[in-house]
Amino acid sequence: MTDTERRSPAILNASRKRRVARGAGVDVSEINRMLKQFELFSRMAKMANNKHAGGFGLPGF
C-alpha cells in the first residue's frame, strides 16, 4: 500500500485492492476483512479516547 492509502484507506477502490492483494499474495477478501477490522478498531479507539478525555477512563491510562 502507498502512504496515501495507509493514511486514508477509504480511497481503496476495487482495482487498488486487487493490486494490494496481488502484492501481498492474498485474496481480495482478505484485504476487505483487514480493512473492516481496521475500521472497527479505529472506532473503538476513538470511543475509548473520548471516554478518557471526559473523565470516564482509568486514571493514568
C-alpha positions in Angstrom: 0.0 0.0 0.0 1.1 3.5 -0.7 1.5 6.1 2.2 -1.7 7.8 1.0 -3.6 4.6 1.1 -2.4 3.8 4.6 -3.4 7.2 5.8 -6.8 7.1 4.1 -8.0 3.5 3.4 -11.3 4.8 2.2 -9.7 5.6 -1.1 -9.1 2.0 -1.9 -11.3 1.0 -4.8 -11.6 -2.4 -6.4 -8.5 -2.1 -8.7 -6.3 -0.8 -5.8 -7.5 -3.6 -3.6 -6.6 -6.1 -6.4 -3.1 -4.5 -6.6 -2.5 -4.7 -2.9 -3.8 -8.3 -2.7 -1.5 -9.3 -5.5 1.5 -7.7 -3.8 0.7 -9.3 -0.5 -0.1 -12.7 -2.0 -3.6 -12.9 -0.6 -7.2 -12.8 -2.0 -9.1 -9.5 -2.2 -11.4 -10.9 0.5 -8.5 -10.9 3.0 -7.9 -7.2 2.2 -11.6 -6.4 2.7 -11.5 -8.3 6.0 -8.4 -6.4 7.2 -9.9 -3.1 6.2 -13.1 -3.9 8.1 -11.2 -4.9 11.2 -9.1 -1.7 11.0 -12.2 0.5 10.8 -13.8 -1.3 13.8 -10.5 -0.9 15.8 -10.3 2.8 14.9 -13.9 3.4 16.0 -13.2 1.6 19.3 -10.0 3.5 19.9 -11.8 6.8 19.2 -14.6 5.9 21.7 -12.1 4.9 24.4 -10.2 8.1 23.9 -13.4 10.2 24.2 -14.3 8.4 27.4 -10.8 9.0 28.8 -10.9 12.7 27.9 -14.3 13.0 29.6 -13.1 11.6 32.9 -14.6 8.2 32.5 -11.4 6.3 31.7 -9.0 4.7 34.0 -6.6 7.2 35.7 -3.2 7.1 34.3 -4.1 5.3 31.1 
